Amino acid sequence: MADLIPTPDSPGLHVSKPSPTTPATASAVCHCGARATATGDTQVKALVDGYTANHGPAHAKGGK
């Protein structure tokens, strides 16, 4: 599973929630150098929303 965790050489977003009773965790690395981690369902949702709005897919649409 370590190969799913984003790195500067392989940027992306990784979210994990092994069971309904454990908190979600996430890590994100963008090719622009931004990186973030989060723990807890609310914080992970915020990380995913921010990453998709400002990094990753946003860069493909001409953003920086």
C-alpha positions as a Markdown table, in Angstrom:
| # | Residue | x | y | z |
|---|---|---|---|---|
| 1 | Met | 0.0 | 0.0 | 0.0 |
| 2 | Ala | 3.0 | 2.3 | 0.4 |
| 3 | Asp | 3.1 | 2.8 | -3.4 |
| 4 | Leu | -0.3 | 4.5 | -3.2 |
| 5 | Ile | 0.9 | 7.3 | -0.9 |
| 6 | Pro | 1.6 | 10.4 | -3.0 |
| 7 | Thr | 5.2 | 11.7 | -3.3 |
| 8 | Pro | 6.8 | 14.6 | -5.2 |
| 9 | Asp | 7.7 | 12.1 | -7.9 |
| 10 | Ser | 4.2 | 10.7 | -8.0 |
| 11 | Pro | 1.8 | 13.4 | -6.8 |
| 12 | Gly | -1.8 | 12.8 | -6.0 |
| 13 | Leu | -4.3 | 12.3 | -3.2 |
| 14 | His | -4.6 | 9.2 | -1.0 |
| 15 | Val | -7.6 | 8.7 | 1.4 |
| 16 | Ser | -8.0 | 5.8 | 3.8 |
| 17 | Lys | -10.8 | 4.7 | 6.1 |
| 18 | Pro | -10.3 | 1.1 | 7.0 |
| 19 | Ser | -13.6 | 0.8 | 8.9 |
| 20 | Pro | -16.7 | 2.9 | 9.7 |
| 21 | Thr | -15.5 | 3.3 | 13.3 |
| 22 | Thr | -11.9 | 4.5 | 12.5 |
| 23 | Pro | -11.1 | 8.1 | 11.5 |
| 24 | Ala | -10.2 | 8.7 | 7.9 |
| 25 | Thr | -6.7 | 9.8 | 7.1 |
| 26 | Ala | -5.4 | 11.5 | 3.9 |
| 27 | Ser | -2.3 | 12.8 | 2.3 |
| 28 | Ala | -1.9 | 14.9 | -0.7 |
| 29 | Val | 1.1 | 16.1 | -2.8 |
| 30 | Cys | 0.8 | 18.4 | -5.8 |
| 31 | His | 3.4 | 18.7 | -8.6 |
| 32 | Cys | 3.6 | 22.4 | -7.6 |
| 33 | Gly | 5.2 | 21.4 | -4.3 |
| 34 | Ala | 2.2 | 21.8 | -2.0 |
| 35 | Arg | 1.6 | 19.0 | 0.4 |
| 36 | Ala | -0.9 | 18.3 | 3.3 |
| 37 | Thr | -2.1 | 15.6 | 5.6 |
| 38 | Ala | -5.3 | 15.2 | 7.6 |
| 39 | Thr | -6.8 | 12.9 | 10.2 |
| 40 | Gly | -10.5 | 12.7 | 11.0 |
| 41 | Asp | -13.4 | 12.6 | 8.7 |
| 42 | Thr | -14.1 | 16.4 | 8.7 |
| 43 | Gln | -10.5 | 17.3 | 8.2 |
| 44 | Val | -10.1 | 14.8 | 5.4 |
| 45 | Lys | -13.1 | 16.1 | 3.6 |
| 46 | Ala | -11.7 | 19.6 | 3.9 |
| 47 | Leu | -8.3 | 18.4 | 2.5 |
| 48 | Val | -10.0 | 16.7 | -0.5 |
| 49 | Asp | -12.1 | 19.7 | -1.2 |
| 50 | Gly | -9.1 | 22.0 | -1.1 |
| 51 | Tyr | -6.9 | 19.8 | -3.1 |
| 52 | Thr | -9.5 | 19.3 | -5.9 |
| 53 | Ala | -10.3 | 23.0 | -5.9 |
| 54 | Asn | -6.7 | 24.4 | -5.8 |
| 55 | His | -4.3 | 21.6 | -6.9 |
| 56 | Gly | -4.3 | 18.4 | -8.8 |
| 57 | Pro | -7.3 | 18.7 | -11.2 |
| 58 | Ala | -7.3 | 22.5 | -10.9 |
| 59 | His | -3.8 | 22.7 | -12.5 |
| 60 | Ala | -5.1 | 20.7 | -15.4 |
| 61 | Lys | -7.6 | 23.4 | -16.1 |
| 62 | Gly | -4.9 | 26.1 | -16.4 |
| 63 | Gly | -4.6 | 27.0 | -12.8 |
| 64 | Lys | -1.3 | 27.3 | -10.9 |
